[in-house]
Amino acid sequence: MPDPVLRLILIPSPLTGPGYWEPVSAALWARRQRNAVARLTDTAYLFPPYWITQSATVAASLPDEGDFILVAHSGSSVLLPAIGRFSRNRSKESRLRGYLFVDCDLPEHGRSRFDLFDDPADADRIRETTKDKWMPRWTSEDLAPYLPDATQRDAFVEHQPLIPTDLYEESIAVPTDWPEVPCAYLSLSEHYRRAVDLAHAADWPFARIDSHHFAAMTDPESVADHLMTLVDKILA
């Protein structure tokens, strides 16, 4: 049952851009669940530390009143503690009610996105394929097994942000009192095994869709249903 006041703030990975969440956003609105897709500041024109600027920008865009839950996919997950802290520093009447992680690593103080990879060799392979200090971007051939619709796939490839490798190398701080609100986890793929284990160990509400990392784009109805179920458990 959707909460008439609560908003879900859908935060995309730095590598994908807001288009990743747009199908789920539409599915949530069809279920009368208020939501908004956040936009991360374009890192192609930023100086480090990137995580502070991006977290502060998302926090500044949060609703002025009412409750909200932060929902992060993939590489945006490590920003949630900082976004939550910035949101508490605002003189607004809105209130953070929870964090919902979707197919991602979990934040750890002082660690970078590369540090959090399950297999350090995967991070090393990405470093080796970087060009002029920019993260590699997916090609249409890379995504064909996951995004069979050519129009959707081509649009996604075209709108991928340009991301400096340093964004994945920078260490990210986590407040000592985090998490200060309930958390939940939605797994979409076979990746992020350590994060899944940590979520289970913390006894967070958990759900799994046997799909792939881009399931929000190919099966938004199921993802929306699972998000709403986990939201109910966060608010219980």
C-alpha positions in Angstrom: 0.0 0.0 0.0 1.7 3.3 -1.1 2.3 5.9 1.5 0.5 9.1 0.3 3.3 11.3 1.7 6.4 9.2 1.4 8.7 9.8 -1.5 11.3 7.3 -2.9 14.4 9.1 -4.1 15.9 6.9 -6.9 19.7 7.6 -7.2 21.4 6.2 -10.3 25.0 4.9 -10.5 27.5 7.5 -11.7 28.1 5.2 -14.7 24.5 4.9 -15.9 22.8 8.3 -15.5 19.1 8.8 -14.6 17.8 6.8 -17.5 18.4 3.6 -15.5 15.7 4.5 -13.1 13.1 6.1 -15.4 11.1 2.9 -16.2 10.9 2.0 -12.5 9.9 5.6 -11.7 7.0 5.3 -14.1 6.0 1.9 -12.6 6.0 3.4 -9.1 3.8 6.3 -10.2 1.4 3.8 -11.7 1.2 2.3 -8.3 0.5 5.7 -6.8 3.9 5.7 -5.1 5.5 9.2 -5.2 9.1 9.2 -6.3 11.8 11.3 -8.0 14.9 10.3 -9.9 17.9 12.2 -8.6 20.6 13.5 -10.9 24.3 13.3 -9.9 26.4 16.3 -10.6 28.4 15.8 -13.9 31.8 14.7 -12.8 33.4 15.7 -16.1 33.4 19.3 -14.8 34.2 18.7 -11.1 37.3 18.6 -9.0 37.7 15.9 -6.3 36.5 15.0 -3.8 33.6 14.1 -6.1 31.6 12.3 -3.4 31.1 15.4 -1.3 29.8 17.5 -4.2 27.5 14.8 -5.5 26.2 13.9 -2.1 25.5 17.6 -1.2 23.8 18.2 -4.6 21.4 15.3 -4.1 20.7 16.3 -0.5 19.9 19.9 -1.7 17.4 18.5 -4.1 15.5 16.5 -1.5 11.9 17.4 -0.7 11.3 20.3 1.8 8.6 18.4 3.7 7.3 14.9 4.1 9.2 11.6 4.6 11.6 10.1 2.0 13.7 6.9 1.5 16.9 7.0 -0.4 17.2 4.2 -3.0 20.6 3.7 -4.5 21.8 1.5 -7.4 25.3 0.2 -8.0 28.0 2.9 -7.6 25.8 5.5 -5.9 25.4 3.3 -2.8 28.5 4.7 -1.2 27.0 8.2 -1.3 24.0 7.3 0.9 25.6 8.0 4.3 26.8 11.4 3.2 23.5 12.3 1.6 21.7 11.2 4.8 24.0 13.4 6.9 23.6 16.4 4.6 19.9 15.9 4.7 19.8 16.1 8.5 21.8 19.4 8.4 19.1 21.1 6.3 16.5 23.3 8.1 13.7 21.6 6.4 10.6 19.6 7.6 11.3 16.5 5.5 12.6 13.4 7.2 14.8 10.5 6.1 13.1 7.2 6.9 15.5 4.6 5.4 18.1 3.5 3.0 17.4 0.9 0.2 20.3 -0.6 -1.6 19.8 -2.2 -5.1 22.5 -4.5 -6.5 25.4 -2.7 -5.1 28.3 -2.7 -2.6 27.7 -1.3 0.9 29.5 1.8 2.2 32.6 1.3 4.4 34.5 4.2 6.0 37.6 5.2 4.2 37.2 2.7 1.3 36.9 3.6 -2.4 34.5 2.0 -4.9 37.4 0.0 -6.3 38.3 -1.2 -2.7 34.8 -2.6 -2.3 34.9 -4.8 -5.4 34.4 -8.5 -4.5 37.4 -9.4 -6.6 40.3 -6.9 -6.6 41.3 -8.3 -10.0 38.2 -6.8 -11.5 39.2 -3.4 -10.3 42.7 -3.9 -11.7 41.2 -4.9 -15.1 39.2 -1.7 -15.2 42.3 0.3 -14.4 44.2 -1.3 -17.2 41.4 -0.5 -19.7 41.0 3.1 -18.7 41.7 5.7 -21.5 43.1 9.1 -20.6 42.0 8.5 -16.9 38.3 8.1 -17.8 36.3 5.0 -16.9 35.5 2.7 -19.8 31.9 2.9 -21.1 29.6 0.1 -22.2 29.2 -0.6 -25.8 26.1 -1.8 -27.5 27.7 -5.2 -27.9 28.4 -5.3 -24.1 24.8 -4.6 -23.3 23.0 -6.7 -25.9 22.6 -9.8 -23.6 20.9 -7.6 -21.0 19.1 -4.9 -23.0 17.6 -6.7 -26.0 15.6 -3.7 -27.2 18.0 -2.0 -29.6 16.3 1.4 -29.3 16.6 1.3 -25.5 20.1 0.0 -25.6 21.3 2.6 -28.1 19.8 5.4 -26.0 21.5 4.1 -22.9 24.9 3.9 -24.6 24.5 7.4 -26.0 23.7 9.0 -22.7 26.3 7.3 -20.5 28.1 9.9 -18.4 31.8 10.6 -18.7 33.4 9.5 -15.4 37.0 10.0 -14.3 38.7 7.0 -12.9 39.6 9.0 -9.8 35.9 8.9 -8.8 36.3 5.1 -8.3 39.7 5.5 -6.6 38.8 8.2 -4.0 38.2 7.1 -0.4 34.7 7.9 1.0 33.9 8.8 4.6 31.0 7.2 6.5 29.6 8.9 9.6 30.2 6.9 12.8 26.5 6.8 13.6 25.6 5.3 10.2 23.1 3.7 9.6 20.9 5.9 11.7 17.7 4.7 10.0 16.6 1.2 8.8 18.1 -0.3 5.7 17.0 -2.9 3.2 18.6 -4.7 0.2 17.4 -5.8 -3.2 19.6 -8.1 -5.2 19.2 -8.3 -9.0 22.2 -10.4 -10.1 24.9 -12.8 -8.9 27.3 -9.9 -8.2 27.9 -8.1 -4.9 28.1 -11.3 -2.9 29.9 -9.7 0.1 27.3 -6.9 0.3 24.5 -9.6 0.3 26.3 -11.4 3.1 26.6 -8.2 5.1 22.9 -7.4 4.6 21.9 -10.8 5.8 24.3 -10.5 8.8 22.7 -7.2 9.8 19.3 -8.8 9.5 18.1 -6.2 7.0 14.9 -6.9 5.0 16.1 -8.6 1.8 14.7 -9.5 -1.6 16.1 -11.1 -4.7 15.1 -11.0 -8.3 17.0 -13.7 -10.4 17.9 -11.3 -13.2 20.8 -9.0 -14.1 22.3 -5.7 -13.1 20.1 -3.8 -15.6 16.8 -5.4 -14.5 15.3 -2.0 -13.6 15.3 -1.2 -17.3 14.0 -4.6 -18.6 11.6 -5.6 -15.8 10.6 -2.4 -14.1 7.3 -3.8 -12.9 8.9 -6.5 -10.8 11.6 -4.1 -9.5 8.9 -1.6 -8.5 6.9 -4.3 -6.7 9.9 -5.5 -4.7 10.9 -2.0 -3.8 7.5 -1.3 -2.4 7.5 -4.5 -0.4 10.9 -3.6 1.1 9.7 0.0 1.8 6.8 -1.5 3.8 9.3 -3.5 5.9 11.5 -0.4 6.4 8.5 1.5 7.7 7.1 -1.3 9.9 
